[in-house]
């Protein structure tokens, strides 16, 4: 089974909580939205998941999932994240346990160019597909 990678762009988001809520109002994983949000909030309580100046990686693992999801999300105006710094790009991972496709995706996050392309405001679904296939 392949990894579900979704691009979601939003405007008029005023808070991190609203952003996460909006993502899982449109991306259906098969789990209740409130359970996902509660688990992401718990993970956030353990510490920041910031991986770059303007990119966060909120993530959870849930054994009830049939498939794993990576949601790449951008908002047009940065919001304050839990570390009190602004952010407008997120990679939200909702994974089943030990999913090698998620591990392969996460391995790509060490590449600065990959990160820059994920955070590019001009990213669209076609460019995302090309990026995931390794095209420049």
Secondary structure, 3 states (H helix, E strand, C coil): CCCEEEEEEECCCCCHHHHHHHHHHHCCCCCCHHHHHHHHHHHHHCCCCEEECCEECCEEECCCCCCCEEEEEEEEEEEECCCCCEEEEEEEEEECCCCHHHHHHHHHHHCHHHHHHHHCCCCCHHHHHHHHCCCC
